[in-house]
Amino acid sequence: MDYVSTPQLVIAFVGIFAISWVFSIFGRGGGEFKLPLLLSIVALPFTDIKIVSVFLILVQGVVMMLVYSKKHRLTDWPVAAFLAGVVGVASFMGGYFSYLVPPVYLKGLFAAVLLVSAVKMGLGKGTPAGRARFGVWHRMLPGNAAQEYDVNFAYLVVPILLVGFIAGMLGISGCGLIIPLCIVLGGMPIRIAIGTNTLLLITSTASSFTGHVIKGTFRWELALILAVAAVVGAFLGSRQHTTISERNIKRGFILILVIAAIWMVIKMFK
């Protein structure tokens, strides 16, 4: 691979491992960090780097889904399947049409919404999902009797469509916004939102990856090497999730949203 030296590859490997580990604790792919990291290290066009980044998030998502659903029992499959369909269509369209919109505008919009989501989560402001309201689905998680809640689809579907489309264009999973939307607008408990989102992450990135590959070049050698780091990091981070209190999960999630927004702004013009 003449576009990356051995020292650069080692740095990228360690960086992808660390990002995958930390973000898997919160059920996220970390695309807003993976993408800038690879852009800073690897001498490839932005479009090629995006495809590698999406692939790494996809691999990480598969590992997270297995741990969160099988070990933690935090995946609400009917809700996940419905939202995955919404995200999948939007992400594919975003990936396919990504070459028509300058990345700087998408990064700015994404950063702004990340900050708004962080503020709303920090203030505890959300949309109550009263059981009698239109578009509300009462849920009880199988195998987890303590988790009974209502999810408000009336306020959730359109924003998730928009997020999926923008994320597909940027080459990231969009989890940084999908999870807060599920909590703030949908009324989902944070742990279930994180566990359920793993299927959405896979659907989003698989669709986005397909859309990008049709139009771009997949650097499979680099992707497969870095995928090893993503898999190991995802496994360790996912298993660590239940050892952390819900309060600290929320605090960590808000911190990541803010850092991701700042980094996205910094990278807008680079």
C-alpha positions in Angstrom: 0.0 0.0 0.0 2.0 3.0 -1.3 -0.5 5.5 0.2 0.4 4.6 3.8 3.7 3.8 5.5 4.1 1.2 8.2 4.4 3.7 11.1 1.2 5.5 9.8 -0.6 2.1 9.6 0.4 1.3 13.2 -0.9 4.7 14.4 -4.2 4.2 12.4 -4.5 0.7 13.9 -4.1 1.8 17.5 -6.4 4.8 16.9 -9.2 2.7 15.4 -8.9 0.2 18.3 -9.1 2.9 20.9 -12.1 4.7 19.2 -13.9 1.4 18.7 -13.4 0.4 22.4 -14.6 3.7 23.9 -17.5 4.2 21.5 -18.8 0.6 21.8 -19.4 1.3 25.5 -22.1 3.8 24.3 -23.3 1.7 21.4 -21.9 4.0 18.8 -19.6 3.6 15.8 -17.4 6.6 16.3 -17.4 7.6 12.7 -17.0 11.2 13.5 -13.6 10.3 15.0 -12.6 7.5 12.7 -13.0 9.6 9.6 -10.9 12.6 10.7 -8.3 10.2 12.1 -7.9 8.4 8.8 -8.0 11.6 6.8 -5.1 12.9 8.9 -2.9 9.8 8.4 -3.7 8.1 5.1 -2.9 9.8 1.8 -6.1 9.0 0.0 -9.0 11.0 -1.4 -11.8 11.9 1.0 -14.3 9.7 -0.9 -12.0 6.6 -0.6 -11.5 7.2 3.2 -15.2 7.5 3.7 -15.7 4.0 2.3 -13.1 2.5 4.6 -14.6 4.3 7.6 -18.1 3.0 6.8 -16.8 -0.5 6.5 -15.0 -0.3 9.9 -18.2 1.0 11.5 -20.2 -1.9 9.9 -17.8 -4.5 11.3 -17.9 -2.9 14.7 -21.7 -2.8 14.6 -22.0 -6.5 14.1 -19.9 -7.2 17.1 -21.8 -4.7 19.3 -25.1 -6.2 18.2 -24.1 -9.7 19.2 -23.0 -8.5 22.7 -25.8 -6.1 23.4 -28.5 -8.5 22.3 -27.2 -11.9 23.5 -25.3 -10.9 26.7 -27.0 -7.7 27.9 -30.5 -8.3 26.4 -30.9 -4.6 25.7 -32.1 -4.8 22.0 -35.8 -4.2 21.3 -36.0 -6.1 18.0 -39.4 -4.9 16.7 -38.5 -1.3 17.3 -35.0 -1.8 15.9 -36.4 -3.5 12.8 -38.8 -0.7 12.0 -36.2 2.1 12.6 -33.6 0.1 10.7 -35.7 0.1 7.6 -36.1 3.9 7.8 -32.4 4.4 8.4 -31.4 1.9 5.7 -33.3 3.7 2.9 -32.1 7.1 4.0 -28.4 6.1 4.4 -28.3 4.4 1.0 -29.7 7.5 -0.7 -27.2 9.6 1.3 -24.2 7.5 0.2 -25.3 7.4 -3.4 -25.8 11.1 -3.7 -22.9 12.1 -1.4 -20.9 13.4 -4.4 -23.4 16.1 -5.1 -23.0 18.1 -1.9 -19.8 19.7 -0.5 -18.8 18.0 2.7 -18.3 21.4 4.5 -22.0 22.1 4.6 -22.9 18.6 5.9 -20.3 18.7 8.6 -21.5 22.1 9.8 -25.1 20.9 10.0 -24.2 17.7 11.7 -22.1 19.6 14.3 -24.9 21.9 15.1 -27.4 19.1 15.7 -24.9 17.3 17.8 -24.6 20.3 20.1 -28.4 20.7 20.4 -28.8 17.0 21.2 -26.1 17.3 23.9 -27.9 20.3 25.5 -31.3 18.6 25.5 -29.9 15.4 27.0 -28.1 17.4 29.7 -31.2 19.3 30.6 -33.3 16.1 30.6 -35.7 17.6 28.1 -37.7 15.1 26.1 -41.0 14.3 24.6 -43.3 12.4 26.9 -44.7 9.3 25.2 -48.1 9.0 26.8 -49.7 5.7 26.0 -52.9 7.2 24.6 -51.1 9.5 22.1 -51.0 8.9 18.4 -48.0 7.1 17.1 -47.0 5.7 20.6 -46.1 2.0 20.9 -46.0 0.4 24.4 -43.1 -1.9 24.8 -41.9 -4.6 27.2 -38.5 -6.1 26.5 -38.6 -9.9 26.3 -36.3 -11.4 28.9 -36.0 -8.1 30.7 -39.2 -7.6 32.7 -37.8 -4.4 34.4 -37.7 -2.6 31.0 -41.2 -1.5 30.1 -41.6 1.8 28.2 -43.4 3.7 25.5 -41.8 4.8 22.3 -43.1 7.8 20.3 -42.8 7.2 16.6 -44.8 10.3 15.6 -41.9 12.6 16.6 -39.1 10.1 15.7 -39.4 9.0 12.1 -38.8 12.2 10.1 -35.8 13.3 12.1 -34.2 9.9 11.8 -34.8 9.9 8.1 -32.9 13.2 7.8 -30.1 12.0 10.1 -29.7 8.8 8.2 -29.4 10.7 4.9 -26.8 13.2 6.2 -24.8 10.4 7.9 -24.8 8.4 4.7 -23.4 11.4 2.8 -20.7 11.9 5.4 -19.7 8.3 5.6 -20.6 7.8 9.3 -23.2 5.8 11.0 -25.2 8.7 12.5 -25.5 7.0 15.9 -24.3 10.2 17.5 -27.7 11.6 16.7 -30.0 8.6 16.4 -29.5 7.5 20.0 -30.2 11.0 21.4 -33.2 11.3 19.1 -34.6 8.0 20.4 -34.1 9.2 24.0 -35.3 12.8 23.6 -38.0 12.5 21.0 -38.9 8.8 21.3 -38.9 8.5 25.0 -36.7 5.4 25.1 -34.6 4.5 28.2 -31.0 5.2 27.5 -29.7 1.6 27.7 -32.4 0.2 25.5 -31.8 3.1 23.0 -28.1 2.1 22.9 -28.8 -1.6 22.6 -31.5 -1.2 20.0 -29.4 1.2 18.0 -26.8 -1.4 17.2 -29.1 -2.9 14.5 -29.7 0.6 13.1 -26.0 1.1 13.0 -25.5 -2.0 10.9 -28.4 -1.2 8.6 -27.2 2.4 8.2 -23.6 1.6 7.5 -24.4 -1.4 5.3 -26.7 0.7 3.1 -24.3 3.6 3.1 -21.3 1.3 2.3 -23.3 -0.2 -0.7 -24.1 3.3 -2.0 -20.5 4.4 -1.7 -19.0 1.3 -3.3 -21.2 1.7 -6.3 -19.8 5.2 -6.9 -16.3 4.9 -5.5 -13.2 2.8 -4.8 -12.9 0.3 -1.9 -9.4 0.1 -0.5 -9.9 -3.5 0.8 -6.3 -4.1 2.0 -6.4 -1.1 4.4 -10.0 -1.9 5.5 -9.3 -5.5 6.4 -6.2 -4.7 8.5 -8.0 -1.9 10.4 -11.1 -4.2 10.8 -9.1 -6.4 13.2 -8.6 -3.4 15.5 -12.3 -2.5 15.2 -13.5 -6.0 16.1 -11.3 -6.3 19.2 -12.2 -2.8 20.4 -15.9 -3.4 19.9 -15.9 -6.6 21.8 -14.1 -5.1 24.8 -16.2 -1.9 24.9 -19.6 -3.7 24.5 -18.9 -6.1 27.3 -17.9 -3.1 29.6 -21.3 -1.3 29.1 -23.2 -2.8 32.0 -20.4 -2.2 34.5 -20.9 1.5 34.2 -23.8 3.3 35.9 -26.6 4.8 33.8 -25.7 8.3 35.1 -22.2 8.0 34.0 -23.3 6.5 30.6 -25.4 9.6 30.1 -22.6 11.9 31.1 -20.1 10.2 28.9 -22.6 10.2 26.0 -23.1 14.0 26.4 -19.3 14.6 26.5 -18.8 12.6 23.4 -21.5 14.6 21.6 -19.8 17.8 22.5 -16.3 16.7 21.5 -17.6 15.2 18.3 -19.3 18.5 17.4 -16.2 20.5 18.1 -14.0 18.1 16.1 -16.5 18.2 13.2 -16.3 22.0 13.2 -12.5 21.9 13.2 -12.5 19.5 10.3 -15.0 21.5 8.3 -12.3 23.4 6.4 -9.5 20.7 6.4 
